[in-house]
């Protein structure tokens, strides 16, 4: 008669180790999955079983919730459109007051002029609210006209039309012009000119050529577009614009003006949350 005695430790190996290794006999963590191409599959997070999974061709971020459970982030957990009003700026040509949108021509450029005013004032129409730290993506398309005494410019001089967007923080703390991000860096990346976002420009010229009339050229319906990113903290923010109209040779040009926001203008603000 033979008697077999098996050690309890050989039957329950998990009781003698505080670490579990998959593909390795020497785990370095509580759970160690070894292998350069190894992966972990959780079927409760796949597309058929979890509505927060974005499906084939996309990837979804996995978060740890307050209990330490792994969960999928929803679309608003990662990216959120905070601001996208229709036709943001007032269209009327206005030469005076807080809502003026006129920019007078300078020589080679003597600075930007604040111009334009939100067409509708209120939450979602003239400001957006950020509830936590995020990388803010700003996209804009702003319209402009250029004229001399209500007719097209006709001197054939080359001009540059430059625009940028800036932010005003409407609530405390830190109310006022937004010049620095949450890390203390200039939002523009330029310590000498701290607050512009999405600076962009284009050239304009017009005049009689080849027998055509001097006042037949296009002078309205133009747009400048810009995109920029900035790290911001919680608060209520209002996007605003500034522009400059510069010409190298002012001889014989007369009183040339540009009006900002005279057509359809778009401002889109997207929050990319990172913690």
Secondary structure, DSSP 8 states (H G I E B T S, - for coil): -------HHHH-GGGG-S-EEES-SS-SSSEEE-STT-----GGGSTTT-TTS--TT----EEE-TTS-EEE--HHHHEEEEE--SS-B--S---SSTT--EEE-BSS----EE---BSS-SBTTTBEEE-S-EEEEEEEEEEEEEEETTB---B---EEEEEEEEEEE-SSSS-EE--B-TTS-BTTS-TTS-S-EEEEEEEE--B--TT--TT-S--S-EEEEEEEEEEE-SEEEEEEEEEEEEES--TT--SEEEEES-S--EEEEEEE---
